[in-house]
Amino acid sequence: MPSRLLIWVSIFIGSTIGGIIPELWGAGMFSYLSLLLSGIGALVGLWIAFKI
């Protein structure tokens, strides 16, 4: 089982990347799509942390 720090860092990085992706095509930082992808990115980061 990974450490708590690794889990939180992975969630932070995943949510940050997911939140920034909509900015590439001009959506706002707090648009619905940005918030949705931020949540999905956090889940992906959590999944990656448990795979390591």
N, CA, C and O atoms as CSV, one atom per row, in Angstrom:
chain,resi,resn,atom,element,x,y,z
A,1,MET,N,N,0.846,-1.186,0.000
A,1,MET,CA,C,0.000,0.000,0.000
A,1,MET,C,C,0.888,1.244,0.000
A,1,MET,O,O,1.813,1.345,0.806
A,2,PRO,N,N,0.611,2.189,-0.900
A,2,PRO,CA,C,1.463,3.383,-0.977
A,2,PRO,C,C,1.252,4.305,0.210
A,2,PRO,O,O,0.223,4.250,0.885
A,3,SER,N,N,2.225,5.139,0.450
A,3,SER,CA,C,2.138,6.069,1.572
A,3,SER,C,C,1.105,7.162,1.288
A,3,SER,O,O,0.729,7.399,0.139
A,4,ARG,N,N,0.665,7.808,2.336
A,4,ARG,CA,C,-0.335,8.871,2.192
A,4,ARG,C,C,0.190,10.030,1.362
A,4,ARG,O,O,-0.550,10.633,0.584
A,5,LEU,N,N,1.462,10.338,1.531
A,5,LEU,CA,C,2.041,11.453,0.783
A,5,LEU,C,C,1.997,11.186,-0.715
A,5,LEU,O,O,1.660,12.077,-1.495
A,6,LEU,N,N,2.331,9.978,-1.120
A,6,LEU,CA,C,2.302,9.619,-2.538
A,6,LEU,C,C,0.880,9.708,-3.087
A,6,LEU,O,O,0.671,10.175,-4.207
A,7,ILE,N,N,-0.091,9.264,-2.303
A,7,ILE,CA,C,-1.488,9.329,-2.731
A,7,ILE,C,C,-1.917,10.778,-2.926
A,7,ILE,O,O,-2.510,11.107,-3.953
A,8,TRP,N,N,-1.630,11.644,-1.969
A,8,TRP,CA,C,-2.058,13.035,-2.069
A,8,TRP,C,C,-1.335,13.783,-3.185
A,8,TRP,O,O,-1.934,14.621,-3.859
A,9,VAL,N,N,-0.068,13.490,-3.380
A,9,VAL,CA,C,0.674,14.131,-4.472
A,9,VAL,C,C,0.113,13.689,-5.815
A,9,VAL,O,O,-0.028,14.506,-6.724
A,10,SER,N,N,-0.208,12.411,-5.950
A,10,SER,CA,C,-0.787,11.912,-7.195
A,10,SER,C,C,-2.150,12.534,-7.465
A,10,SER,O,O,-2.451,12.895,-8.603
A,11,ILE,N,N,-2.966,12.662,-6.441
A,11,ILE,CA,C,-4.278,13.291,-6.600
A,11,ILE,C,C,-4.108,14.755,-7.002
A,11,ILE,O,O,-4.819,15.241,-7.882
A,12,PHE,N,N,-3.180,15.455,-6.370
A,12,PHE,CA,C,-2.949,16.865,-6.680
A,12,PHE,C,C,-2.477,17.046,-8.124
A,12,PHE,O,O,-2.982,17.907,-8.845
A,13,ILE,N,N,-1.520,16.242,-8.534
A,13,ILE,CA,C,-0.993,16.361,-9.899
A,13,ILE,C,C,-2.066,16.003,-10.920
A,13,ILE,O,O,-2.215,16.694,-11.928
A,14,GLY,N,N,-2.811,14.937,-10.671
A,14,GLY,CA,C,-3.871,14.530,-11.592
A,14,GLY,C,C,-4.967,15.572,-11.721
A,14,GLY,O,O,-5.435,15.851,-12.824
A,15,SER,N,N,-5.382,16.151,-10.590
A,15,SER,CA,C,-6.437,17.165,-10.653
A,15,SER,C,C,-5.939,18.453,-11.297
A,15,SER,O,O,-6.701,19.139,-11.978
A,16,THR,N,N,-4.680,18.784,-11.090
A,16,THR,CA,C,-4.120,19.974,-11.717
A,16,THR,C,C,-4.052,19.819,-13.238
A,16,THR,O,O,-4.434,20.722,-13.982
A,17,ILE,N,N,-3.571,18.688,-13.678
A,17,ILE,CA,C,-3.492,18.446,-15.127
A,17,ILE,C,C,-4.891,18.408,-15.729
A,17,ILE,O,O,-5.129,18.985,-16.790
A,18,GLY,N,N,-5.815,17.733,-15.055
A,18,GLY,CA,C,-7.183,17.674,-15.550
A,18,GLY,C,C,-7.856,19.037,-15.603
A,18,GLY,O,O,-8.669,19.291,-16.493
A,19,GLY,N,N,-7.531,19.908,-14.672
A,19,GLY,CA,C,-8.108,21.246,-14.666
A,19,GLY,C,C,-7.503,22.171,-15.710
A,19,GLY,O,O,-8.155,23.112,-16.163
A,20,ILE,N,N,-6.272,21.911,-16.090
A,20,ILE,CA,C,-5.588,22.773,-17.057
A,20,ILE,C,C,-5.926,22.392,-18.499
A,20,ILE,O,O,-5.874,23.246,-19.384
A,21,ILE,N,N,-6.265,21.148,-18.748
A,21,ILE,CA,C,-6.527,20.680,-20.120
A,21,ILE,C,C,-7.559,21.549,-20.850
A,21,ILE,O,O,-7.312,21.900,-22.003
A,22,PRO,N,N,-8.695,21.917,-20.253
A,22,PRO,CA,C,-9.656,22.756,-20.986
A,22,PRO,C,C,-9.119,24.141,-21.355
A,22,PRO,O,O,-9.633,24.779,-22.273
A,23,GLU,N,N,-8.105,24.600,-20.655
A,23,GLU,CA,C,-7.503,25.889,-20.983
A,23,GLU,C,C,-6.842,25.856,-22.362
A,23,GLU,O,O,-6.665,26.900,-22.991
A,24,LEU,N,N,-6.480,24.675,-22.829
A,24,LEU,CA,C,-5.820,24.563,-24.131
A,24,LEU,C,C,-6.733,24.980,-25.277
A,24,LEU,O,O,-6.254,25.472,-26.298
A,25,TRP,N,N,-8.045,24.791,-25.123
A,25,TRP,CA,C,-8.963,25.197,-26.185
A,25,TRP,C,C,-9.826,26.382,-25.786
A,25,TRP,O,O,-10.864,26.625,-26.402
A,26,GLY,N,N,-9.409,27.127,-24.756
A,26,GLY,CA,C,-10.026,28.399,-24.451
A,26,GLY,C,C,-11.114,28.386,-23.390
A,26,GLY,O,O,-11.724,29.425,-23.134
A,27,ALA,N,N,-11.377,27.254,-22.771
A,27,ALA,CA,C,-12.371,27.216,-21.694
A,27,ALA,C,C,-11.763,27.859,-20.449
A,27,ALA,O,O,-10.543,27.872,-20.289
A,28,GLY,N,N,-12.593,28.379,-19.588
A,28,GLY,CA,C,-12.110,29.041,-18.380
A,28,GLY,C,C,-11.595,28.050,-17.349
A,28,GLY,O,O,-11.884,26.855,-17.407
A,29,MET,N,N,-10.829,28.575,-16.410
A,29,MET,CA,C,-10.259,27.740,-15.362
A,29,MET,C,C,-11.345,27.162,-14.453
A,29,MET,O,O,-11.162,26.084,-13.889
A,30,PHE,N,N,-12.471,27.863,-14.303
A,30,PHE,CA,C,-13.547,27.391,-13.441
A,30,PHE,C,C,-14.800,27.035,-14.239
A,30,PHE,O,O,-15.918,27.181,-13.745
A,31,SER,N,N,-14.611,26.575,-15.455
A,31,SER,CA,C,-15.745,26.122,-16.257
A,31,SER,C,C,-16.179,24.749,-15.754
A,31,SER,O,O,-15.452,24.085,-15.015
A,32,TYR,N,N,-17.367,24.338,-16.163
A,32,TYR,CA,C,-17.866,23.035,-15.741
A,32,TYR,C,C,-16.965,21.909,-16.238
A,32,TYR,O,O,-16.709,20.941,-15.521
A,33,LEU,N,N,-16.495,22.046,-17.453
A,33,LEU,CA,C,-15.629,21.019,-18.021
A,33,LEU,C,C,-14.305,20.929,-17.263
A,33,LEU,O,O,-13.774,19.838,-17.054
A,34,SER,N,N,-13.784,22.068,-16.861
A,34,SER,CA,C,-12.544,22.080,-16.107
A,34,SER,C,C,-12.723,21.402,-14.749
A,34,SER,O,O,-11.857,20.647,-14.308
A,35,LEU,N,N,-13.838,21.673,-14.097
A,35,LEU,CA,C,-14.095,21.032,-12.803
A,35,LEU,C,C,-14.320,19.529,-12.965
A,35,LEU,O,O,-13.878,18.740,-12.130
A,36,LEU,N,N,-14.997,19.137,-14.027
A,36,LEU,CA,C,-15.231,17.721,-14.287
A,36,LEU,C,C,-13.918,16.991,-14.561
A,36,LEU,O,O,-13.658,15.932,-13.989
A,37,LEU,N,N,-13.103,17.556,-15.430
A,37,LEU,CA,C,-11.828,16.912,-15.750
A,37,LEU,C,C,-10.866,16.935,-14.563
A,37,LEU,O,O,-10.015,16.055,-14.436
A,38,SER,N,N,-10.997,17.929,-13.705
A,38,SER,CA,C,-10.185,17.961,-12.494
A,38,SER,C,C,-10.535,16.793,-11.578
A,38,SER,O,O,-9.650,16.157,-11.007
A,39,GLY,N,N,-11.822,16.516,-11.441
A,39,GLY,CA,C,-12.237,15.368,-10.642
A,39,GLY,C,C,-11.806,14.049,-11.254
A,39,GLY,O,O,-11.365,13.143,-10.547
A,40,ILE,N,N,-11.932,13.944,-12.561
A,40,ILE,CA,C,-11.489,12.728,-13.251
A,40,ILE,C,C,-9.976,12.569,-13.116
A,40,ILE,O,O,-9.479,11.461,-12.913
A,41,GLY,N,N,-9.251,13.674,-13.229
A,41,GLY,CA,C,-7.794,13.623,-13.064
A,41,GLY,C,C,-7.387,13.191,-11.665
A,41,GLY,O,O,-6.396,12.482,-11.493
A,42,ALA,N,N,-8.151,13.616,-10.667
A,42,ALA,CA,C,-7.862,13.190,-9.297
A,42,ALA,C,C,-8.074,11.690,-9.137
A,42,ALA,O,O,-7.290,11.018,-8.467
A,43,LEU,N,N,-9.130,11.168,-9.748
A,43,LEU,CA,C,-9.377,9.726,-9.684
A,43,LEU,C,C,-8.293,8.936,-10.416
A,43,LEU,O,O,-7.870,7.875,-9.958
A,44,VAL,N,N,-7.853,9.463,-11.549
A,44,VAL,CA,C,-6.768,8.805,-12.291
A,44,VAL,C,C,-5.481,8.850,-11.473
A,44,VAL,O,O,-4.743,7.865,-11.428
A,45,GLY,N,N,-5.205,9.975,-10.830
A,45,GLY,CA,C,-4.025,10.074,-9.969
A,45,GLY,C,C,-4.082,9.097,-8.817
A,45,GLY,O,O,-3.065,8.504,-8.458
A,46,LEU,N,N,-5.252,8.919,-8.233
A,46,LEU,CA,C,-5.426,7.962,-7.150
A,46,LEU,C,C,-5.212,6.538,-7.665
A,46,LEU,O,O,-4.577,5.723,-6.996
A,47,TRP,N,N,-5.740,6.240,-8.845
A,47,TRP,CA,C,-5.562,4.919,-9.431
A,47,TRP,C,C,-4.084,4.640,-9.708
A,47,TRP,O,O,-3.597,3.540,-9.447
A,48,ILE,N,N,-3.380,5.629,-10.231
A,48,ILE,CA,C,-1.956,5.472,-10.517
A,48,ILE,C,C,-1.166,5.256,-9.217
A,48,ILE,O,O,-0.237,4.450,-9.174
A,49,ALA,N,N,-1.546,5.983,-8.165
A,49,ALA,CA,C,-0.835,5.826,-6.888
A,49,ALA,C,C,-0.985,4.410,-6.351
A,49,ALA,O,O,-0.039,3.877,-5.770
A,50,PHE,N,N,-2.135,3.792,-6.525
A,50,PHE,CA,C,-2.323,2.442,-6.036
A,50,PHE,C,C,-1.685,1.399,-6.942
A,50,PHE,O,O,-1.405,0.282,-6.507
A,51,LYS,N,N,-1.451,1.766,-8.222
A,51,LYS,CA,C,-0.781,0.843,-9.136
A,51,LYS,C,C,0.732,0.807,-8.888
A,51,LYS,O,O,1.390,-0.182,-9.210
A,52,ILE,N,N,1.274,1.871,-8.322
A,52,ILE,CA,C,2.738,1.950,-8.102
A,52,ILE,C,C,3.125,1.091,-6.972
A,52,ILE,O,O,4.305,1.017,-6.628
